[in-house]
Amino acid sequence: MTIDTVQDSVLGATQFVQDKKIEISKKTIAGLQIAGRWPGDYDSYVTKENPQNRYKDPTTFFRIMHYKPKLFGRKFLFRAEQDLSRNIRLATYWAYELILRKASQYGTKTGFYGSSFVIAKDGVPIIDRSQLNDISPQSRITIFNTAPYAGVVEKNALEFAGIGGVIYYAAQQLKRRHPELGISFGFPRSDRVSGAYSKYNVPVLTIGQKSAVNGRIKRPGRNHRRRARIREAQANG
């Protein structure tokens, strides 16, 4: 037996195992689809799940795997596409209720601040929450407060209530609850937030798909503390 013969035998064996994996995967998925337990659209991965390793088209995935028999020892992973529009809607409901509850605990249930939380869909404030029923997976939802002193309340909640700000706290909890979504929190200028009338920066929670939301959560009071250190350094200098 020559070296080439051994190599051909090994390659043939790995090809057989790889093709058998493909066959079993296809049969299993087809059976689940017939039973109504698996969607027509799903993502395919090999070894691990990450954006660089994702195949949107199963036909392409299985064809490429057939031509890569050396990957016979690696796992195939299949994930049904999630209904992001539903997840964004549920995340918005949950975050909004949490914000109202924390605002009440902080002592801001009444007054202009307590009645000034706004939900906006794709930059347009909504009048009724039923307007969230027709959002798409590409929708960006924002929750913010239009009170002129909303940013100060966020900072003071950090200092006195220990929850890191009302909307900030909701952003942190939401990021843990919905890791499949893009969640961010920051303080954009009011002229960049439709429906905001403050001359100060506005605390804004943003919810959407990960590719459209940067995922950064800015801690309230950071710039305030930085400016205080600068003033102190200038005074001592």
C-alpha positions in Angstrom: 0.0 0.0 0.0 1.4 3.4 -1.0 1.2 6.7 0.9 -1.1 8.0 -1.8 -3.4 5.0 -1.2 -3.6 5.7 2.5 -4.3 9.3 2.0 -7.0 8.5 -0.5 -8.5 6.1 2.0 -8.5 8.7 4.8 -10.0 11.3 2.5 -12.7 8.9 1.4 -13.5 8.1 5.0 -13.7 11.8 6.0 -15.8 12.5 3.0 -18.2 9.7 3.9 -18.6 11.0 7.5 -19.1 14.5 6.3 -21.7 13.6 3.8 -23.5 11.4 6.3 -23.6 14.4 8.7 -25.1 16.5 5.9 -27.7 13.7 5.1 -28.8 13.3 8.8 -29.0 17.1 9.2 -31.2 17.5 6.2 -33.5 14.7 7.2 -33.8 15.9 10.7 -34.7 19.5 9.7 -37.1 18.3 7.0 -38.9 16.1 9.6 -39.2 19.1 12.0 -40.5 21.3 9.2 -43.2 18.8 8.2 -44.2 18.6 11.8 -44.5 22.4 11.9 -41.7 22.7 14.5 -39.0 24.4 12.4 -39.2 27.5 10.2 -38.2 27.6 6.5 -35.6 30.3 7.2 -32.8 29.5 9.6 -29.1 30.2 10.1 -26.4 27.5 9.8 -23.0 27.5 11.5 -20.0 25.2 11.8 -18.2 24.8 15.2 -19.5 28.0 16.8 -22.0 30.8 16.3 -20.6 34.2 15.2 -21.5 36.6 12.4 -18.4 35.6 10.4 -19.4 32.0 10.5 -23.1 32.3 9.6 -24.7 31.0 6.5 -28.2 32.4 5.7 -28.9 29.9 2.9 -28.9 26.2 4.0 -28.3 25.0 0.4 -25.1 27.1 0.3 -24.1 25.8 3.7 -24.5 22.1 2.9 -22.7 22.5 -0.5 -19.7 24.2 1.1 -19.6 21.6 3.9 -19.6 18.8 1.3 -16.5 20.3 -0.3 -14.7 20.6 3.1 -14.5 17.0 4.3 -11.7 18.0 6.7 -14.3 19.6 8.8 -16.0 16.3 9.4 -15.2 16.4 13.2 -16.8 19.8 13.7 -20.3 20.4 14.9 -23.1 21.7 12.7 -25.3 24.3 14.4 -28.7 25.5 13.3 -30.6 28.4 14.7 -34.1 29.5 13.7 -34.4 33.1 12.8 -35.9 35.0 15.7 -38.8 37.4 15.2 -36.9 40.5 16.0 -39.9 42.8 15.5 -41.7 40.9 18.3 -38.6 41.0 20.5 -38.1 44.7 19.9 -41.7 45.4 20.8 -41.7 43.2 24.0 -38.3 44.8 25.0 -39.8 48.3 24.6 -42.9 47.4 26.7 -40.7 45.9 29.4 -38.2 48.8 29.5 -40.9 51.4 29.6 -42.7 49.8 32.5 -39.4 49.4 34.4 -38.6 53.1 33.8 -41.9 54.2 35.2 -41.6 51.9 38.2 -38.0 53.1 39.0 -39.1 56.8 38.5 -41.8 56.2 41.0 -39.4 54.6 43.5 -37.1 57.5 43.0 -39.9 59.9 44.0 -40.6 61.3 40.5 -44.0 59.7 40.0 -45.7 63.1 39.8 -44.7 66.4 38.2 -43.4 67.2 34.8 -40.6 64.6 34.8 -42.9 61.7 35.7 -45.3 62.5 32.9 -42.6 63.2 30.2 -41.4 59.8 29.2 -41.7 59.3 25.4 -41.5 56.3 23.1 -40.5 57.1 19.5 -40.5 54.7 16.6 -37.9 55.4 13.9 -37.5 58.9 15.3 -41.2 59.8 15.5 -42.9 59.9 18.9 -45.9 57.6 19.2 -49.3 58.6 20.6 -50.5 55.1 21.5 -48.5 52.0 22.2 -50.6 50.0 19.7 -48.4 51.9 17.0 -45.7 49.4 18.0 -47.7 46.5 16.5 -46.5 47.3 13.0 -42.7 47.7 13.7 -40.3 45.8 11.5 -37.0 44.1 12.4 -35.3 47.2 11.1 -37.1 49.6 13.4 -35.3 51.7 16.0 -37.2 52.4 19.2 -36.1 55.2 21.5 -37.3 56.0 25.0 -36.4 59.3 26.5 -37.7 62.1 28.8 -38.5 65.6 27.5 -38.3 67.4 30.9 -35.6 70.1 30.7 -33.8 68.6 33.8 -34.1 64.9 32.7 -30.3 64.6 32.4 -29.8 66.0 35.9 -32.3 63.5 37.3 -30.4 60.7 35.6 -27.2 61.9 37.3 -28.8 62.4 40.7 -30.4 59.0 40.6 -26.9 57.7 40.3 -25.6 59.6 43.3 -28.5 59.3 45.7 -30.6 56.2 44.7 -27.7 54.1 43.7 -29.3 52.6 40.6 -27.2 54.5 38.0 -30.0 56.6 36.6 -33.6 55.7 35.8 -33.3 55.1 32.1 -29.7 54.0 32.4 -30.7 51.3 34.8 -33.4 50.1 32.4 -30.8 50.0 29.6 -28.5 47.8 31.7 -31.2 45.4 32.7 -32.6 45.3 29.1 -29.2 44.4 27.7 -29.0 41.4 30.0 -32.6 40.4 29.3 -32.4 40.7 25.5 -28.8 39.8 24.4 -30.1 39.2 20.8 -30.9 43.0 20.5 -28.9 46.1 20.2 -29.3 48.2 23.3 -27.6 51.6 23.8 -27.9 54.6 26.2 -26.5 58.0 25.9 -27.0 61.8 26.0 -27.4 63.2 22.5 -28.1 66.9 21.9 -31.8 67.7 22.1 -31.9 69.0 18.5 -31.1 65.4 17.5 -34.1 63.9 19.4 -37.5 64.5 17.8 -39.9 65.6 20.4 -37.3 66.8 22.9 -37.4 70.5 23.7 -34.7 70.8 26.4 -31.7 73.0 25.7 -29.6 70.3 27.5 -28.6 66.9 26.3 -31.3 64.3 26.6 -31.0 60.8 28.2 -32.1 58.3 25.5 -32.4 54.5 25.5 -32.3 53.0 22.0 -33.6 49.5 21.1 -33.1 47.8 17.7 -31.2 45.1 15.8 -27.5 44.7 16.7 -26.3 45.8 13.3 -28.1 49.2 13.7 -27.5 50.0 17.4 -23.9 50.6 18.7 -24.5 48.8 22.0 -22.7 51.4 24.1 -24.2 52.4 27.5 -22.9 55.7 28.8 -22.9 56.1 32.6 -24.7 59.2 33.8 -22.6 61.9 35.4 -19.4 60.9 33.6 -18.9 64.2 31.9 -20.0 66.0 35.1 -17.3 64.3 37.1 -14.7 65.0 34.3 -15.5 68.7 34.3 -15.3 68.8 38.1 -11.8 67.3 38.0 -10.8 69.8 35.3 -12.1 72.7 37.4 -10.3 71.4 40.5 -7.0 71.0 38.6 -7.3 74.5 37.2 -8.0 75.9 40.7 -5.0 74.1 42.2 -2.8 75.1 39.3 
